[in-house]
Amino acid sequence: MSKRMQRERITGKADGLLVIIYVVLCLLGWLHVWSAAESQIRPSPFDPTYEPGKQLIWMGICSGVALVLMLLDTKVFPAFRSFAYAASLGLLILVLIIGQEVGGNKSWIVLGSSIKIQPSEFAKYATALMLAGFMSTQQFNPRINKQWLWVFGIILLPAMLVLLEKDTGSTLVYAGFVLALFRFGLNRALLFLGILVAALFLSSLFVQPWLLVLLIITVAALVWFFVFRRNKQSLWPMLLITAGLSAFTLAGRWVFDTVLLPHQQTRIKVLFNPDLDPRGSGWNVNNSKMALGSGGLAGKGFLKGSLTQLKFVPKQHTDFIFSAIGEQWGFLGTSFVILLYLGLLYRLVWKAEAQRSTFAKVFGYLVACILFFHFFMNVGTTIGLAPAVGVPLPFVSYGGSSLLGFTLLLFTFIKLDAHNKEVLR
């Protein structure tokens, strides 16, 4: 085999559309990190001491990482999964010991005087590798419930460590992994059960829990009497489900009152009543919606957003960068960004479904669901449809750790997809 053929076999043919969307989103992010970081004394977007310059450096690092991923043999990823997963768990534990608290979350490891690393961003990549590796083995059988316990264990272990860091936003993102599992045999009744549990938790914030428990018992009794009465074997499952939902309703309210911090409780309440804390937790969301609305159809123009430039929306270069885009480019600009993400997600799912390797197929769906969850939560926060839990917009929000984590996820799948035709069915 010639050296040229060897190089082609190693690099494969990357999906050009995915790479183009990645580059466009990164450039859009860099420009709007600059616009949102503006002050009266305008810093250069290339100045490494300011956020735009730092983001540009991270973009260069991520480009190098993407190139290295494309040069690796695809066999490296499943072989590397256990080490990556163990290392990520070790870093999450290390954060709890020596981590620095930023914004109420103890989720950062500080290197030197200015470099901060957020291990939870890399843990998502390691968890995706571990899940794809486990679910692609011959021992995995989706019909065996015990197998799913291992799958949920892989997800819950890093999620619980992130929760101990008081980073609820990153913890919620792990729900994206569960969303992908329904494609690979997870009982779809659990999706309905999950929605019901979430509805009960939110309802318990506004209705006395004992009233909800009474409602659950009444509905369960009616369902059993009119639907399952003739099937005596259904009695015990119905009793267990009723007891479980009732216990969760009571426990959910207890967790909200005793486990969640006051600012986390307020963020959830503000989601349903923005006027509850207009100068506190409601300030960001209300001003974000104001900035989006003020952009109109075509926006005020780049670097001309008054609310963006005057810092009316805090964290506008990170959590609320979508509102900066909306004020400067209006409905047309935000629609363009949303279409980019929809195109990225559609392409990922389409490519994942076409994979011959089970590892690549599972990994592709996991990447798509994680990106979707980030996109939905971030945009939902800016328009008041999701609580402000600090979830970055993929490839656009400022942050080196998040950009590197998303790059690892995306380009690992691009590499796997590049060699899809070489995989035997």
VEXDREN-243563 format. One record per residue (C-alpha): x, y, z; residue number from 1. Coordinates in Angstrom, 1 decimal, m for minus. Layout:
REM VEXDREN-243563
NODE:c1:c2:c3:num
NODE:X:Y:Z:NUM
...
REM end
This chain:
REM VEXDREN-243563
NODE:c1:c2:c3:num
NODE:0.0:0.0:0.0:1
NODE:1.4:3.4:m1.0:2
NODE:2.0:6.2:1.5:3
NODE:m0.8:8.2:m0.2:4
NODE:m3.3:5.4:0.2:5
NODE:m2.2:5.0:3.8:6
NODE:m2.8:8.7:4.5:7
NODE:m6.2:8.5:2.8:8
NODE:m7.1:5.4:4.9:9
NODE:m6.2:7.3:8.1:10
NODE:m7.8:10.6:7.4:11
NODE:m10.9:9.4:5.4:12
NODE:m13.2:12.0:3.8:13
NODE:m14.7:14.4:6.4:14
NODE:m18.3:15.5:5.9:15
NODE:m17.9:19.0:4.5:16
NODE:m21.3:20.3:5.5:17
NODE:m20.7:19.5:9.2:18
NODE:m17.3:21.1:9.1:19
NODE:m18.7:24.3:7.4:20
NODE:m21.5:24.6:9.9:21
NODE:m19.0:24.2:12.7:22
NODE:m16.7:26.9:11.3:23
NODE:m19.6:29.3:10.7:24
NODE:m20.9:28.9:14.3:25
NODE:m17.5:29.4:15.8:26
NODE:m16.9:32.6:13.8:27
NODE:m20.4:33.9:14.7:28
NODE:m19.6:33.1:18.3:29
NODE:m16.3:34.9:18.2:30
NODE:m17.7:38.0:16.6:31
NODE:m20.6:38.2:19.1:32
NODE:m18.4:37.5:22.1:33
NODE:m16.5:40.6:20.9:34
NODE:m19.8:42.6:20.5:35
NODE:m21.1:41.5:23.8:36
NODE:m17.8:42.2:25.6:37
NODE:m17.7:45.8:24.2:38
NODE:m17.1:48.7:26.5:39
NODE:m16.6:52.4:25.9:40
NODE:m12.9:51.7:25.3:41
NODE:m13.2:49.1:22.5:42
NODE:m10.7:46.3:22.8:43
NODE:m9.3:44.6:19.8:44
NODE:m10.9:41.2:19.0:45
NODE:m7.4:39.8:18.7:46
NODE:m6.2:41.0:22.1:47
NODE:m5.4:37.9:24.2:48
NODE:m6.2:39.7:27.5:49
NODE:m9.9:40.1:26.6:50
NODE:m12.6:37.5:26.1:51
NODE:m12.6:37.8:22.2:52
NODE:m8.9:37.2:22.0:53
NODE:m9.0:34.3:24.4:54
NODE:m11.8:32.8:22.5:55
NODE:m9.8:33.1:19.3:56
NODE:m6.9:31.3:20.9:57
NODE:m9.3:28.5:22.0:58
NODE:m10.6:28.3:18.4:59
NODE:m7.0:27.8:17.2:60
NODE:m6.5:25.0:19.9:61
NODE:m9.7:23.3:18.9:62
NODE:m8.7:23.5:15.2:63
NODE:m5.5:21.6:16.1:64
NODE:m7.5:19.1:18.2:65
NODE:m9.9:18.5:15.3:66
NODE:m7.0:17.9:12.9:67
NODE:m5.4:15.4:15.4:68
NODE:m8.8:13.6:15.7:69
NODE:m9.0:13.3:11.9:70
NODE:m5.5:11.7:11.8:71
NODE:m6.2:9.1:14.4:72
NODE:m7.3:5.5:13.6:73
NODE:m11.0:5.0:14.4:74
NODE:m10.0:2.0:16.6:75
NODE:m8.5:4.4:19.1:76
NODE:m11.9:5.7:20.3:77
NODE:m13.5:2.5:21.6:78
NODE:m10.2:1.4:23.0:79
NODE:m9.7:4.8:24.7:80
NODE:m13.2:4.9:26.3:81
NODE:m12.4:3.3:29.7:82
NODE:m9.4:5.4:30.3:83
NODE:m11.2:8.6:29.2:84
NODE:m14.2:7.8:31.5:85
NODE:m12.0:7.0:34.5:86
NODE:m9.9:10.1:33.9:87
NODE:m13.0:12.3:33.7:88
NODE:m14.4:10.9:36.9:89
NODE:m11.0:11.6:38.6:90
NODE:m11.1:15.2:37.4:91
NODE:m14.6:15.6:38.7:92
NODE:m13.6:14.3:42.1:93
NODE:m10.5:16.6:42.0:94
NODE:m12.7:19.6:41.4:95
NODE:m14.6:18.9:44.6:96
NODE:m11.3:18.9:46.5:97
NODE:m9.3:21.8:44.9:98
NODE:m11.8:23.4:42.6:99
NODE:m12.5:27.1:42.6:100
NODE:m16.0:28.4:43.0:101
NODE:m17.3:30.7:40.3:102
NODE:m20.8:32.0:40.2:103
NODE:m21.9:29.7:43.0:104
NODE:m20.6:26.6:41.2:105
NODE:m17.4:24.8:42.4:106
NODE:m16.7:23.4:38.9:107
NODE:m13.4:25.0:37.9:108
NODE:m9.7:23.9:38.1:109
NODE:m7.4:27.0:37.9:110
NODE:m4.1:26.5:36.1:111
NODE:m1.7:29.4:36.6:112
NODE:m3.1:32.9:36.9:113
NODE:m5.7:33.0:34.2:114
NODE:m6.4:29.5:32.7:115
NODE:m9.6:27.8:34.0:116
NODE:m10.7:24.3:33.0:117
NODE:m14.2:23.0:33.6:118
NODE:m13.9:19.1:33.7:119
NODE:m17.6:18.6:33.4:120
NODE:m17.4:19.7:29.8:121
NODE:m15.0:16.9:29.0:122
NODE:m16.9:14.4:31.1:123
NODE:m19.7:14.6:28.6:124
NODE:m17.3:13.4:25.8:125
NODE:m16.0:10.6:28.0:126
NODE:m19.5:9.5:29.0:127
NODE:m20.5:9.4:25.3:128
NODE:m17.5:7.2:24.4:129
NODE:m18.2:4.9:27.4:130
NODE:m21.9:4.5:26.5:131
NODE:m21.2:3.9:22.8:132
NODE:m18.5:1.4:23.7:133
NODE:m20.7:m0.5:26.2:134
NODE:m23.8:m0.5:24.0:135
NODE:m21.8:m1.8:20.9:136
NODE:m20.5:m4.9:22.7:137
NODE:m22.0:m8.3:21.9:138
NODE:m22.9:m8.7:25.6:139
NODE:m25.4:m5.7:25.5:140
NODE:m29.0:m6.8:24.9:141
NODE:m31.6:m4.1:25.1:142
NODE:m34.2:m6.7:26.1:143
NODE:m32.5:m7.4:29.4:144
NODE:m33.4:m4.8:32.0:145
NODE:m30.1:m5.5:33.9:146
NODE:m28.2:m4.1:30.9:147
NODE:m30.0:m0.8:31.2:148
NODE:m29.0:m0.5:34.8:149
NODE:m25.4:m0.5:33.7:150
NODE:m26.2:2.1:31.0:151
NODE:m27.9:4.4:33.6:152
NODE:m25.1:3.8:36.0:153
NODE:m22.6:5.1:33.4:154
NODE:m24.7:8.3:33.0:155
NODE:m25.6:8.9:36.7:156
NODE:m22.1:8.5:38.1:157
NODE:m20.6:11.7:36.4:158
NODE:m24.0:13.4:36.7:159
NODE:m24.0:13.0:40.5:160
NODE:m20.4:14.3:40.8:161
NODE:m21.4:17.4:38.7:162
NODE:m24.4:17.9:40.9:163
NODE:m22.1:17.9:44.0:164
NODE:m20.3:20.8:42.3:165
NODE:m23.7:22.7:42.5:166
NODE:m23.7:22.9:38.7:167
NODE:m27.3:22.1:38.0:168
NODE:m27.1:23.2:34.4:169
NODE:m24.4:20.7:33.4:170
NODE:m26.2:18.0:35.5:171
NODE:m29.5:18.6:33.5:172
NODE:m27.6:18.2:30.2:173
NODE:m27.0:14.5:31.1:174
NODE:m30.8:14.0:30.3:175
NODE:m29.7:14.4:26.7:176
NODE:m28.0:11.0:26.9:177
NODE:m31.2:9.4:28.1:178
NODE:m33.0:10.9:25.1:179
NODE:m30.7:9.1:22.7:180
NODE:m31.3:5.7:24.4:181
NODE:m34.9:5.5:23.1:182
NODE:m33.5:4.9:19.6:183
NODE:m31.7:1.8:20.9:184
NODE:m34.5:m0.1:22.6:185
NODE:m35.2:1.8:25.9:186
NODE:m38.9:1.3:26.7:187
NODE:m40.7:4.4:25.4:188
NODE:m43.1:4.2:28.3:189
NODE:m40.3:5.6:30.4:190
NODE:m40.4:8.8:28.3:191
NODE:m44.1:9.2:29.3:192
NODE:m43.2:8.4:32.9:193
NODE:m40.3:10.9:32.8:194
NODE:m42.6:13.7:31.5:195
NODE:m45.2:12.8:34.2:196
NODE:m42.6:12.9:36.9:197
NODE:m41.3:16.3:35.7:198
NODE:m44.9:17.6:35.6:199
NODE:m45.5:16.4:39.2:200
NODE:m42.3:18.0:40.4:201
NODE:m43.3:21.4:38.9:202
NODE:m46.9:21.1:40.1:203
NODE:m45.6:20.4:43.7:204
NODE:m44.1:23.9:43.7:205
NODE:m47.5:25.5:43.4:206
NODE:m49.9:22.9:44.8:207
NODE:m49.8:21.2:48.2:208
NODE:m48.0:17.9:47.7:209
NODE:m50.7:15.9:49.7:210
NODE:m53.3:17.2:47.2:211
NODE:m51.3:15.9:44.3:212
NODE:m50.8:12.5:46.1:213
NODE:m54.6:12.3:46.5:214
NODE:m55.1:13.1:42.8:215
NODE:m52.5:10.4:41.9:216
NODE:m54.3:7.8:44.0:217
NODE:m57.7:8.8:42.6:218
NODE:m56.6:8.6:39.0:219
NODE:m54.8:5.3:39.5:220
NODE:m57.9:3.8:41.1:221
NODE:m60.1:4.9:38.2:222
NODE:m57.7:3.6:35.6:223
NODE:m57.4:0.2:37.3:224
NODE:m61.2:m0.1:37.8:225
NODE:m62.2:0.8:34.3:226
NODE:m59.2:m0.6:32.3:227
NODE:m57.3:m3.3:34.2:228
NODE:m59.9:m4.6:36.7:229
NODE:m60.3:m7.9:34.9:230
NODE:m56.5:m8.5:34.9:231
NODE:m55.8:m9.3:38.5:232
NODE:m52.0:m9.4:37.8:233
NODE:m52.1:m5.7:37.0:234
NODE:m53.0:m4.8:40.6:235
NODE:m49.5:m5.0:42.1:236
NODE:m47.8:m3.0:39.3:237
NODE:m50.5:m0.3:39.6:238
NODE:m49.9:m0.2:43.4:239
NODE:m46.1:0.1:42.9:240
NODE:m46.4:2.8:40.3:241
NODE:m48.9:4.8:42.4:242
NODE:m46.7:4.5:45.5:243
NODE:m43.6:5.5:43.5:244
NODE:m45.3:8.6:42.0:245
NODE:m46.7:9.6:45.4:246
NODE:m43.3:9.2:47.1:247
NODE:m41.6:11.2:44.3:248
NODE:m44.1:14.0:44.6:249
NODE:m43.4:14.3:48.3:250
NODE:m39.7:13.9:47.9:251
NODE:m39.6:16.3:45.0:252
NODE:m40.9:19.1:47.1:253
NODE:m38.5:18.2:49.9:254
NODE:m35.6:18.3:47.5:255
NODE:m36.7:21.7:46.2:256
NODE:m37.0:23.2:49.7:257
NODE:m33.9:21.6:51.3:258
NODE:m31.4:20.6:48.6:259
NODE:m31.6:23.4:46.0:260
NODE:m29.9:26.6:46.9:261
NODE:m32.1:29.8:47.3:262
NODE:m30.9:31.2:44.0:263
NODE:m31.7:27.9:42.2:264
NODE:m35.2:27.9:43.7:265
NODE:m35.8:31.4:42.6:266
NODE:m34.7:30.7:39.0:267
NODE:m37.2:27.9:38.7:268
NODE:m40.0:30.1:40.2:269
NODE:m39.1:33.0:37.9:270
NODE:m39.7:30.7:34.9:271
NODE:m43.4:30.7:35.7:272
NODE:m43.6:34.2:37.2:273
NODE:m41.0:36.6:35.6:274
NODE:m42.2:39.4:37.8:275
NODE:m41.4:37.5:41.0:276
NODE:m37.9:38.9:41.2:277
NODE:m37.6:41.6:38.6:278
NODE:m34.3:43.0:39.8:279
NODE:m32.8:39.6:40.8:280
NODE:m33.2:36.3:38.9:281
NODE:m35.8:37.8:36.6:282
NODE:m33.5:40.7:35.5:283
NODE:m31.5:38.6:33.0:284
NODE:m34.5:36.9:31.3:285
NODE:m36.6:40.1:31.2:286
NODE:m33.8:42.2:29.7:287
NODE:m32.9:39.3:27.3:288
NODE:m36.4:39.2:25.9:289
NODE:m36.3:43.0:25.7:290
NODE:m33.1:42.9:23.7:291
NODE:m34.5:40.2:21.4:292
NODE:m37.6:42.2:20.8:293
NODE:m35.8:45.5:20.2:294
NODE:m33.9:43.9:17.3:295
NODE:m37.1:43.8:15.2:296
NODE:m36.9:42.2:11.8:297
NODE:m33.4:42.9:10.7:298
NODE:m31.7:44.2:13.9:299
NODE:m29.9:47.4:14.8:300
NODE:m26.7:46.4:13.1:301
NODE:m23.4:44.8:14.3:302
NODE:m22.0:46.6:17.4:303
NODE:m25.1:48.9:17.5:304
NODE:m27.2:47.0:20.0:305
NODE:m27.8:49.5:22.8:306
NODE:m28.9:47.0:25.4:307
NODE:m25.9:44.7:24.4:308
NODE:m23.4:47.5:24.5:309
NODE:m24.6:49.0:27.8:310
NODE:m24.6:45.6:29.5:311
NODE:m28.3:45.4:30.4:312
NODE:m28.1:41.7:30.0:313
NODE:m25.4:40.1:32.3:314
NODE:m23.4:37.2:31.0:315
NODE:m24.3:38.2:27.5:316
NODE:m21.1:36.7:26.0:317
NODE:m21.9:33.3:27.6:318
NODE:m25.4:32.2:28.7:319
NODE:m27.3:35.0:26.9:320
NODE:m25.3:35.4:23.7:321
NODE:m28.4:34.5:21.7:322
NODE:m30.1:37.8:22.8:323
NODE:m27.0:39.7:21.6:324
NODE:m27.4:38.1:18.2:325
NODE:m31.1:39.0:18.2:326
NODE:m30.7:42.6:19.1:327
NODE:m28.0:43.2:16.4:328
NODE:m29.4:41.1:13.6:329
NODE:m33.1:40.8:14.5:330
NODE:m35.5:38.0:13.6:331
NODE:m33.7:37.3:10.4:332
NODE:m30.4:36.8:12.2:333
NODE:m31.8:34.6:14.9:334
NODE:m33.7:32.6:12.3:335
NODE:m30.4:32.0:10.4:336
NODE:m28.7:30.8:13.6:337
NODE:m31.6:28.5:14.4:338
NODE:m31.5:27.1:10.9:339
NODE:m27.8:26.4:11.2:340
NODE:m28.4:24.4:14.4:341
NODE:m31.4:22.5:12.9:342
NODE:m29.2:21.7:9.8:343
NODE:m26.4:20.5:12.1:344
NODE:m28.8:18.3:14.2:345
NODE:m30.5:16.9:11.1:346
NODE:m27.2:16.1:9.4:347
NODE:m25.9:14.4:12.6:348
NODE:m29.0:12.2:13.0:349
NODE:m29.1:11.3:9.3:350
NODE:m25.4:10.4:9.3:351
NODE:m25.7:8.5:12.6:352
NODE:m28.6:6.4:11.2:353
NODE:m26.4:5.5:8.2:354
NODE:m23.5:4.2:10.2:355
NODE:m22.6:0.6:9.8:356
NODE:m20.7:0.5:13.1:357
NODE:m22.9:0.2:16.2:358
NODE:m20.3:2.3:18.1:359
NODE:m20.5:5.1:15.6:360
NODE:m24.3:4.9:15.4:361
NODE:m24.7:5.2:19.2:362
NODE:m22.1:7.9:19.5:363
NODE:m23.7:9.9:16.7:364
NODE:m27.1:9.9:18.3:365
NODE:m25.5:10.9:21.7:366
NODE:m23.7:13.8:20.1:367
NODE:m26.9:15.0:18.4:368
NODE:m28.9:14.8:21.6:369
NODE:m26.3:16.6:23.7:370
NODE:m26.1:19.4:21.2:371
NODE:m29.9:19.6:20.9:372
NODE:m30.3:19.8:24.7:373
NODE:m27.7:22.6:24.9:374
NODE:m29.3:24.4:22.1:375
NODE:m32.9:24.0:23.4:376
NODE:m31.9:25.0:27.0:377
NODE:m29.9:28.1:26.0:378
NODE:m32.3:29.5:23.5:379
NODE:m35.2:28.6:25.8:380
NODE:m33.5:30.6:28.6:381
NODE:m33.2:33.7:26.5:382
NODE:m36.9:33.7:25.6:383
NODE:m38.1:32.7:29.0:384
NODE:m39.1:29.1:28.2:385
NODE:m36.4:27.4:30.3:386
NODE:m34.8:28.3:33.7:387
NODE:m31.5:30.2:33.7:388
NODE:m29.2:27.4:34.7:389
NODE:m26.1:28.5:32.8:390
NODE:m26.0:26.2:29.8:391
NODE:m23.8:27.5:26.9:392
NODE:m24.9:27.7:23.3:393
NODE:m22.7:25.2:21.4:394
NODE:m19.7:26.7:19.5:395
NODE:m21.1:30.2:20.0:396
NODE:m20.9:31.0:23.8:397
NODE:m17.6:32.2:25.2:398
NODE:m15.7:29.4:27.0:399
NODE:m12.7:27.4:26.1:400
NODE:m13.7:24.2:28.0:401
NODE:m17.1:24.1:26.4:402
NODE:m15.8:24.8:22.9:403
NODE:m13.2:22.1:23.2:404
NODE:m15.7:19.6:24.6:405
NODE:m18.1:20.2:21.8:406
NODE:m15.3:20.0:19.2:407
NODE:m14.2:16.6:20.6:408
NODE:m17.8:15.4:20.4:409
NODE:m18.4:16.6:16.8:410
NODE:m15.1:15.8:15.2:411
NODE:m14.9:12.3:16.8:412
NODE:m18.1:11.5:15.0:413
NODE:m17.0:13.2:11.8:414
NODE:m13.9:10.9:11.9:415
NODE:m16.0:7.8:12.6:416
NODE:m18.4:8.8:9.7:417
NODE:m15.4:9.3:7.4:418
NODE:m14.6:5.6:7.6:419
NODE:m18.2:4.4:7.6:420
NODE:m17.8:2.7:4.1:421
NODE:m14.9:0.6:5.3:422
NODE:m17.0:m1.0:8.1:423
NODE:m18.4:m4.4:7.2:424
NODE:m22.1:m4.9:8.0:425
REM end
